[in-house]
Amino acid sequence: MLSNMASSLILNKRITTTVAKAKALRKFVEPLLTKGKDDTTHSRRTVFSYLQNKESVKALFGEVAGKIADRPGGYTRIIKMGDVRVGDNAEMCLIELVDYNTLYTKEGGAKKAKTRRSRRAGGKKEGAEATAEGAVETAEAAEKPAKKTRKPAAKKDKE
């Protein structure tokens, strides 16, 4: 069953199934996708021994491997749909290859993450002395209370 589901996932890029089957399929198909990145005869034969489907092996080593070449792992995504199957009330989900859903990728118009900015006003300092000096400056600033400037009260002359 896992072999057929993995072949369908590779060929169709997404399938609808139960959550339990999707979690089992993820453990089955992720190592195969990792082997698909290395296009050698040995890895092709290893993947074929699991899938038993020439078309899915060809698709895996062709177009799928090109898309996942720079990804270090996590090739599949499970999205729970919230509905249940009529016969046995099993929770249904959608399992898909991550790089083929354009809603979540940069090309699909996803929002760009904000860059982290520094709040200090001074210029950047070099290496370890910058962190040591910055720590000393902040410690000194914390020790010294803020000075309040008060004007002395005007003395009244008695006549």
N, C-alpha and C positions, 0 to 999 in steps of 0.2 A: 504494500500500500504506500509506504514512504517513497519507494522508487518511482511509482507512477505519479505521486503528488509532486515530487521534485522535478520530474520531467515536465509536468504541466506548468509548474512555476517558472521554469527556465524558458519554456516556449511562449507562455502567455504573459509573463512578467508579474502577474498578480492572480490570486485565486481566492475564492471564498470557502471557508471551512470552519470547523469548530475550533475553539480556543485550545483545547487539549491537543488536537491534531496539529495545529499550527505551531505550538511549542515543541512538539516532537519533530516536526518537519524542519524547524529552524536548526536544531541540533544535528540533523541529518545532512542538510544541504549546505550549511556554512563551510564545513571542511572541503566539500566538493568545489565550491566557488573559489576557495583559496587555492586549490590545486589547478583550477582553471586559469589562474594568472600565469602559471608556468607552463608554456605550451611545448611539452616534450612528448615523445611517444609513450614513455612510461606513465606520465600523468594522464594522458588520454586513455590509455588502457585501464588504469586504475578507476577513473571516473566511469568508463563504460561498464566495468564490472559491477558498479553500484546501480547505474541507471538503466542499462540494457536497452538503450534507445539511441540510434545513430543520429537522429535529427536533433535531439536535445544536447548531445555531446558536441555536435557541430555548432549549434547556437551558443553553447556555453563558451567554447574556445574561440568563437568568432566575435560576435557583437557584445556579449556580456562581459567577457574578459577585458575588452577594450574600455568599457565604462568603469569597471571596478579596479583598474590597474593601480591607481594611486590611493585607493582606500585601504587602510590597515586592517579593517575588520568591520563587522556589523553590516552585512550586506542585505539583510532582510528587515522588514518592519512589520509588526503586528498591530493592526488597528481594530479595536473592538467596536462592533457596530451597534451594540445595545439591544438588538432584537434576538429572539430565540427561535429555534427550529420548532415547527408545529408538532412533529411526531413525538419527540422525546424531551423537549424543552431545553435543548443544549444551547449554550451561548455561542453565537456566531461571530466570526471576525474575518478580516481581510488580511492576507499575508501577501507582501509585495516585495520586489527588489527595490532597494532604496533609490538607486540612481535613475530609475525610470519614472518616478513620480515627479512631475514638473511643478507641483504645488509647493513642495518643500525644498526644492533646489534653487540656486541663485538665478538661474535662467527664467524660472517661473514667476519672478517678481516678489520673492520673499524679502522681508525687510532686512536691511543691512544692520548688523549688530553695531552698537555704539562703541567707539573706541574709548579706552580708559584714559582719562586726562589727569595730570598732576594739578594739585591746587596751590602748590607753593609758587611764589612770585619770582624768586631768584633764578639765575641761570643754572645750568647743569654743571656739576663738579665731577671730577675724575674719580672713578673706582672706589676703593675702600675708605680713602680719606674723606670722600664726600659724605658717606654714611656716618662716619665717626664725627665729623665736624657738624653735620646736621643734628646728630643726637646731642652733642654738647650744647649747641645753640638752643635747642628746644628745652634742654634741662635747665640752662641758665634763665631762659625766659620764664619757665615755670617757677623758679625759686624767687625771682624778683617780683614783688607786687607792683602793680601799675601805680606810678606816681601821679598823685592828683595835684594839680597846680591851683593853689588858692591865693587870692590876693588878700593881703592883710586888711583887716577892717580899718576904716578911716577913724582916727581918734578925734573925739569931739573936744574942742577947747572950751574950758570953763572960763567965763568972764565975770 
